[in-house]
């Protein structure tokens, strides 16, 4: 048995020293020190030794086990150091190699148009407001004089959260006008940009999610002439002096009288094309004098104050501003399109 232990020790130490990696070393550990290993097999034979031989062989076996465990630990550290050294070589970074240039982004064309609109109105003394996209029907419809039964309140037009049709994705940023009337001192001059949602089919000028910029003025002696003059000034600052507009009578429950303002199609110059659906004009916004009922619901004296309001489709504003033929390009995130701005 003494010779067997000496042989195992010599062979194991040589094998450990020659191990190529941690996996090979672990396999050798199992081979010699595992439950079915060579040293374990020899130790199981100690039961056949005499009482005098057993302590001597036991001590020798323990010395062999200790020597093998120390050798495994030393080899493991050596292999770990070698692996780390190799990793450092493999992952070495040559700091003298020029780096990859970082591509800098820029504003989306729609937000370029939005910033321009906000700058124009701020220059006129307006305050920019922001509000929630999940809104109460009370603010989105009731307080805007759109009573039950109005087509815009139908489930086919509006995204509701509950069966009672009281909580919804706002279909306009007009609720911010109501909030402004409830919380701000008169006179009021505000614009409210943001995302809105309607069940529109996607085409060259429509999307179920789009952006609006709504504005409102309430003061003494405000007239329709103030509204038209302000909007024409904004359009000329956006699109250039001499930009052609037209105002058409319309109906909105929030305003009375109401109108829609169109700008001449940038694609065809008024001759008619797919972008303007052959009309030569693109609807830009709806507007009008604030309905007295809406002012009264906010506790505003209609004998003293009057006001006007408007709502601009931001995507259509950007389309006219940058001569974009199809609204869908704004949302498709095609880098070939976005890099043009």
N, C-alpha and C positions, 0 to 999 in steps of 0.2 A: 504493500500500500504506500509505503514511503516513496518508492520509485515512481508510482503512479502520480502522486501528488507533485513530485518534482517535475515530472514530464508535463503535467497539466499547467503548472506555473510557467515553465519555459515557453511552451507553445502559445499560451494565452497572451503573455507579455509581448511576444513577437508579433502575434496577430493584431493586438491592440495598436502597437506602434505603427503597423502598416495600414491601418484603417484609412480609407480614402475620404470618408465623410461621416457625419453624425449617424446616418442611417446604418452604415456598415458597422460602426462601433456598437450601436444598440443591438444589432443582430449577434455580434460576438458576445456581448454581455449575456444575452439569453442563452447562447450556446454553452457558455461555461458556468454561469451563475444562476440560470433559471431553474424552475422547479424540476425540469427534466434535463438540466445541464450536466456537463461532464463532472464537475466538482461535486454536485449534489449526488450523483450516482455513486461516487466513491464513498461519500460520507454515509450512505445507506448501508455500506458493507461493514461499518464499524461494529455492528451488532455481533459479528462473528469473531471479534477479537477477544483476547483474554483480558481479565481485569487489570493486569499490569500494563498491557499495550494500549488500552483504550485512552487513558489520559494523555499519553505521549502523542498518539496519532491525532487526538482531538486538538491538542495545542498546535500541532503542525498544520492541520487542516485550517484552523482559524488564521494562522499566519499567512497561509496561501490565499485565503479569501480576502484578508486585509490588503495583501499586496496587489491582488487583481483589482479590487475596488479603487485603491489609490491610483493604479495605472489607468483605469477607465476615466477617473476624474481629471487626471493630468492630460490625457489624450483629448478628452472632450474640450478642455480649455484651449488646447493647441488648435484643434479643428475650428472652434468658434472664432478664434483670432484670425486664422487663415481665411475663413469665410468672410469675415468682416473686411479684411484687407482686399479680397477679391471684389467684394461689393463696391468698395470705395474706388477701385480701379475701373470697374464696369460703369459706375455712375459718375465718373469724374466729369466736371463741367469746365469746358474751356471758356473762361470769361473773356477771352480776346475775340471770340466769334461774334459778329454783329447779331443782335437780337432781332426777333420778328417784329416788324412795325405793328403797333396797335392801331386798329382801324377805329377812328373816332366816329361816333354816331352824331346825329343832328335831329332837330325837331321834325316831327311828322308834319306834312303840309297842312293837315287840318288844324293842328295846334299853332302853326305859324299864323293861319288866318284868325284863329281865336285870339291870340295875343295882340294882333293888329286891331281887332274889334275892341278888345278891352282897353287898349291904349287910347283909341279914339274916344270912347265913352268916358274914361277917366279924365281925359283932357276936357270934356264937357261938364265935369263936376259930378259924374255918376259914381255910385258905390257898387262894387262887385260883391254879390252874395253867392253862397254855396249852400246846398241843402240835400236832404236825404233822397235816395232813388226809390226806396220803399216808402210809399206815401198812403195817407188816408184818403178814401174817396170823398170825404167831407171837404178836404182842402183842394183836391184835384178836380172835383165837379161841383158839389153843393155850393161852396162859397164863391164859385165862379159863375153862378147862375145857370149851370147845366143840370137841370132837375132830372128826377127819375123818368126814364123813357127817352131821354136824349140818345140819338144813335151812337155817339161816342162812348156811352156807358155800357154798350152791349158786350157780351162775352166774346163775340166774334171780332171785336176791335181792341179789347183791353185785356192785359194779363192780370188776373186776380189771384190772390192767395187763399181766399176763404169763400165759402159758398154764399155768404151774405153780401159779397161784393163790396166790402168795406176797406179791405187792405189790398194794395195793388202795387205793381211797378208803375211809377208815374208815367203818364202819357204826354206830359208837357212839364216845363219848369215853372209854369204859372203858379203852382202852390207857393213858390217863394215870394210871389207878389202879395199873396194873401198874408203870409207870415210877416212880410215887411209892413203891410198896413196895420197889422195887429201890434207890432213891437216898435216901430220907428216913429219919430216925431215928424210932423209935417213942416215944410214940404218934403217930398220923397223923390229921389232920382236914383234908381237902381237898375242894374243888369244882373241876370241870373243865368250863367251858362251851366250845362250839364248834360248827362246821358238821359235819354227818354226811350220809352218802349211802346210800340204799337204793332198790331198783327198785320203788318204790311207784307205783301209779296215782294221778294227781292227782284229789282230790275235796275235799269241804268240810273234811276233817280230816287229809288225807294229802298228801305232796309227796315227790318223789325226792331233794330236797335240803331239809334242815330243820336245826334247831338243838337241841342237848341241853345240859342242865346235869347232870352226874353228880357224885355226892358219895360220900365214903367216910370211915368212922371205924374205926380199929383201936386198941384199948386193952385193958387188963385189965378183965374183968367186964362187957363190952358185951353187951347183950341185945336181943331183939326189941322189948321195951317202950321202950328208948331210941330205937330207930328210929321207932316209931309216934309217940312223944311229940314227937320232933324234927320229923317231917314235918307233924304236925297244927299245931304252933306256926308253922312256915313258912307253911302254907296260910292260917292265920288272920291272920297279918301281911300276907299278900298280898291276901286277899279279904275280910277283915273277920271280926270275932269271930262265932262261931256258924256259920261255913261248914261245910256238911255234907260229910263224906267217908265212904268205905267202903273197907275192905281186903278183897280177895278172894284166896284161895289161887291160886298159879300155879306155873309151873316156869321157872326160868332156870338154865343150867349154872353160872353164876358164883356163885349164891347157893343156900343150903339151910338152913332153909326159905325159900321165895320168896313174894312177894305182888304184887298190883297195887293201886294206890290210885286211886280215882275221886273226882271232885268232882261235886256235883249240877249238872246242866245250868243254865247261867246264862240260857239263852234261854227255857226252858219251866218252870223251877222243879221239874223232876222228872216232869213229866206226859208227856213224850215229844214230840219234834219232829225235823225233818230234820237239825238240827245234831248232835243226840245219837243220830240214827238210831232214834228212838222208844224209847230205853232210859231216858231221864231222867237218865242219868249220862254223864260224859265221862272216859275214861281219862286220867289225868294222868301217872302214872309207874309204873315197875316198881321193886321193891326186894326186900330180903331180907338174911339173915345171910350173910356171905361164906363160901363153901364152904371147908372145911378143906384140900382139895386145892390150891386157889388160894393159900392162905396158905403151905402147905408148899413150893409151887413158888418162892415168893419167899424161902424160908429163915426163915419166921416160926414160932415155936414155938406150936402150937395148944393145948398144955396150959396155956399162960400167957396168950396173947392170943386175942381174938375180935374180930369186926368186922361192920359192916353197910355196905351200899352201896345207892344208888338212882340212877335216871336219869329226869330230867324232860324232857318235850318242851316246849321254850321257846315254840313257836308256840301250842300249846294253853294254856300258862300265860297268854300275852298275850290269847288269845281269851277266857278266863274273866275275866281282869283287866279288860279293856275291853269285855266283852260283844260281841265280834266274832262274827258268825254263820258266816262262811266263811273258812277258812284261806287260800284263794287271794287274798283281798283284801290280805293281808300282803305278797305278792310282786308284785302287779300295778302298783305305783307310780302308782296313780291319785291325782292331787293332791287330788281332791275327798274321797277317803277319808282321806288322810294329814293334811289340814288340820284334821280333827276332833280331833286330839290335841295 
